[in-house]
Amino acid sequence: METVKEILFVTIPALIVMLTAYLLIRKTIENDREKRRHEIMLQNSRTITPIRLQAYERLTLFLERISIESLIMRTHKTEMDAKKLQAALLVAIRSEYDHNLAQQIYVSPQAWEVIKSARANSIKLINTIAEKIPPTASSSDLSRNLLEAVMEMEQEPAKVALDFLKKEISRML
């Protein structure tokens, strides 16, 4: 009986010390894991944030380049008729869009949808105005009608998307 007491007298404190050591070691390991995970996330953030900002910059450029005024300034030639200008405007939009397709990886799905919508609405505007003018119209007629239509709009499609991108970037920073 006395030996059992002696064994318990030694064993119980040893078990308590062992349990305490186990809990402390486990907590230390968890803290180290959390610290490493935080460091990895911070490093990823340092790497990804500049790439994401660059994607937003490129999409901003895309939106500026597909604004109707900018498109007309770049593609309009006096010798063109309205149909040729319409085709040139559509090719320019598609080319710009294709050039920036990879940027969707770095922006939010909502931002990409707004970009796609701006592209689609710009194409729709060009086609709608081109259908309203006579087939023999000059490129100047199409240009004038497009610019008038844009002035009558509350906001040009590219401007709506640009405002959305600006808001999203301000939230990101």
C-alpha positions, 0 to 999 in steps of 0.5 A: 500500500505504501509503495502504491502511494509512493508510486502515485506520489511520483507519477501524478506530478510527473503526469502533470508536468508531462501534460503541461509540457505537451500543451505548451509544445502544441501551442508553440507549434500552432503559433509557429504554423500560424506565423508561417501562414501569415508570412506566406500570405504577406509575401503573396500579397507583396507579389500579387498586389503589384500584378493586380494593380498592373492589370487594373492599369491595363484595363484602364488603358483598354477602356480609354482606347475603346471609348468612342472618341478615342476609337474615332481619332485612331481609326478614322481616315477621310477616304473611308466610307461609313461601312469601312469605318464601322468595320475598323472600329469593331476590329479595333475593339476586338483587338484591344479586348483580345490583347487584354483577355489575360487580365481577367485573372487578376481582377474580380469577377464583377470587374471583368463583367463590367469590362465585358459589358463596356465592350459589348455596349460600345460594339452595340452603339457602333452597330446601332448608329451605323444601321441608322445612317444611309449605306452611302454615308461617309465615315465623317457622317458615322463619326459625327453621329457616334459622337452625338450619340455619346454626348446624349448618353448619361455616361459612355459605356467605357466611362461606367466601367472606368468608374467601377474600376476606380472604386474597386482599386480604392477599396483594394488599397 
